[in-house]
Amino acid sequence: MPLGDAGVKVCHFYELCADILDQNVAFENEEPAYYELVTQEALSKAGSCGKRFDAVLVDEGQDFTANMFKLVTGLLNPSTNNLTIALDDNQNIYRPKAQWKELGIQARGRVHKLNSIYRNTSEIAGFATRFIRCPSPRRRQKRRADKTFRRLLRFSRPAARTMPV
């Protein structure tokens, strides 16, 4: 959906594929081979579809295949080449690690790792801390681990803010 005068488009990856292919694409509940075929077809038509984006943000990048990354990088405006990928390597269960360069992504010198957790509320952190507590012979060692865990999960509540245009 376009947002504002700048024409920002927010969409699901397979919605983007449907737009490129000019046909309906199921977003879920299909076999993996179906999605690989959809991605391959969109990739083959991306160069001639006339779509270019000045910037692309990929969220949950750990769930993207190599061809999904190739598709979004192929749609980038070469003069801006602005690609942002948010991912959690600890959640990478679908694909082997690929080198960014192999995927056409210029990551060298442009990677920023976040070392703090920003997703959880204090309620979730408190539940997680209670959940992992259990009696054990190594009680003192466990208490130290709990303190470290709680320190790692100390953060502010999420807040929505309006950013200046």
C-alpha positions as CSV (number, residue, x, y, z in Angstrom):
1,M,0.0,0.0,0.0
2,P,1.4,3.4,-0.9
3,L,1.9,5.6,2.2
4,G,2.0,9.4,1.8
5,D,3.2,11.5,-1.0
6,A,6.6,9.8,-1.2
7,G,5.0,6.6,-2.4
8,V,6.3,4.2,0.3
9,K,5.2,0.7,-0.4
10,V,4.9,-1.8,2.4
11,C,4.2,-5.4,1.3
12,H,4.8,-9.1,1.9
13,F,7.5,-10.7,-0.3
14,Y,4.9,-12.8,-2.2
15,E,2.7,-9.7,-2.7
16,L,5.8,-8.2,-4.5
17,C,6.1,-11.4,-6.5
18,A,2.4,-11.2,-7.4
19,D,2.8,-7.6,-8.5
20,I,5.8,-8.5,-10.7
21,L,4.0,-11.5,-12.2
22,D,0.7,-9.7,-12.5
23,Q,-1.2,-12.7,-11.0
24,N,-2.4,-13.9,-7.7
25,V,0.1,-15.7,-5.4
26,A,-0.7,-17.6,-2.2
27,F,1.1,-16.1,0.8
28,E,0.9,-19.3,2.9
29,N,-0.1,-22.9,3.1
30,E,1.5,-24.1,-0.1
31,E,4.4,-26.5,-0.5
32,P,8.0,-25.1,-0.5
33,A,8.3,-26.0,-4.2
34,Y,5.4,-23.7,-5.0
35,Y,7.2,-20.7,-3.4
36,E,10.5,-21.5,-5.0
37,L,8.8,-21.6,-8.4
38,V,7.0,-18.2,-7.7
39,T,10.3,-16.7,-6.6
40,Q,12.1,-18.1,-9.7
41,E,9.4,-16.7,-12.0
42,A,9.4,-13.3,-10.4
43,L,13.2,-13.3,-10.6
44,S,13.1,-14.0,-14.3
45,K,10.7,-11.2,-14.9
46,A,12.1,-8.6,-12.5
47,G,14.4,-7.0,-15.0
48,S,11.6,-6.3,-17.5
49,C,8.8,-5.4,-15.0
50,G,9.8,-1.7,-14.8
51,K,9.9,-1.6,-11.0
52,R,12.7,0.1,-9.2
53,F,12.9,1.0,-5.6
54,D,15.2,3.7,-4.1
55,A,15.3,1.8,-0.8
56,V,14.2,-1.7,0.4
57,L,13.9,-2.9,4.0
58,V,13.8,-6.7,4.4
59,D,12.5,-7.8,7.8
60,E,13.0,-11.3,9.1
61,G,15.8,-11.7,6.6
62,Q,16.8,-15.0,8.1
63,D,13.7,-16.5,6.4
64,F,14.8,-15.4,2.9
65,T,16.3,-17.7,0.4
66,A,19.2,-16.7,-1.8
67,N,16.8,-16.2,-4.7
68,M,14.5,-13.9,-2.6
69,F,17.5,-11.7,-1.8
70,K,18.5,-11.7,-5.5
71,L,15.0,-10.6,-6.4
72,V,15.0,-7.6,-4.0
73,T,18.5,-6.5,-4.9
74,G,17.6,-6.7,-8.6
75,L,14.8,-4.2,-8.0
76,L,17.0,-1.7,-6.2
77,N,17.7,1.6,-7.9
78,P,21.5,1.3,-8.7
79,S,22.0,5.0,-8.0
80,T,20.7,4.7,-4.4
81,N,21.6,1.0,-3.7
82,N,19.9,1.4,-0.3
83,L,19.2,-2.1,1.1
84,T,18.5,-2.7,4.8
85,I,18.1,-6.3,6.1
86,A,16.9,-7.0,9.7
87,L,17.6,-10.6,10.7
88,D,18.4,-12.8,13.7
89,D,21.1,-15.3,12.9
90,N,19.9,-17.3,15.9
91,Q,16.6,-17.9,14.1
92,N,18.2,-19.0,10.8
93,I,16.6,-22.5,10.5
94,Y,15.7,-22.5,6.8
95,R,18.9,-22.0,4.8
96,P,22.6,-22.5,5.1
97,K,24.6,-19.3,5.6
98,A,25.4,-17.7,2.3
99,Q,28.0,-15.0,1.8
100,W,26.3,-11.6,1.2
101,K,28.6,-11.0,-1.8
102,E,27.4,-14.2,-3.4
103,L,23.8,-12.8,-3.2
104,G,24.7,-9.5,-4.9
105,I,24.6,-7.6,-1.5
106,Q,27.4,-5.1,-0.8
107,A,27.6,-5.6,2.9
108,R,31.3,-5.0,3.6
109,G,31.7,-2.0,5.9
110,R,27.9,-1.6,6.1
111,V,26.9,-4.2,8.7
112,H,25.7,-3.0,12.1
113,K,25.0,-5.6,14.8
114,L,22.6,-4.8,17.6
115,N,23.8,-6.3,20.9
116,S,20.8,-5.4,22.9
117,I,17.3,-7.0,22.9
118,Y,14.6,-4.5,21.9
119,R,11.7,-6.8,21.2
120,N,10.5,-7.9,24.6
121,T,8.5,-6.1,27.2
122,S,9.5,-6.3,30.9
123,E,6.5,-8.7,31.3
124,I,7.9,-11.1,28.8
125,A,11.4,-10.8,30.2
126,G,10.1,-11.5,33.7
127,F,8.2,-14.5,32.5
128,A,11.3,-15.9,30.7
129,T,13.3,-15.4,33.9
130,R,10.8,-17.2,36.0
131,F,10.5,-20.0,33.4
132,I,14.2,-20.8,33.4
133,R,14.5,-21.0,37.2
134,C,14.6,-24.5,38.6
135,P,16.2,-26.1,41.7
136,S,19.6,-27.7,41.0
137,P,22.7,-28.7,42.8
138,R,24.5,-25.8,41.3
139,R,22.3,-23.2,42.9
140,R,24.9,-20.5,43.3
141,Q,26.1,-20.8,39.7
142,K,22.4,-20.7,38.6
143,R,21.8,-17.5,40.6
144,R,24.7,-15.8,38.9
145,A,23.4,-16.9,35.5
146,D,19.9,-15.6,36.4
147,K,21.4,-12.2,37.4
148,T,23.2,-12.0,34.1
149,F,20.1,-13.0,32.2
150,R,18.0,-10.3,33.9
151,R,20.7,-7.7,33.2
152,L,20.6,-8.6,29.5
153,L,16.8,-8.2,29.5
154,R,16.6,-4.8,31.2
155,F,15.2,-2.3,28.7
156,S,12.4,0.3,28.2
157,R,8.9,-0.4,27.1
158,P,8.4,0.0,23.3
159,A,7.0,3.4,22.3
160,A,5.5,4.7,19.1
161,R,6.9,8.0,18.0
162,T,6.1,10.3,15.1
163,M,9.2,11.1,13.2
164,P,9.7,14.5,11.4
165,V,9.4,14.3,7.7
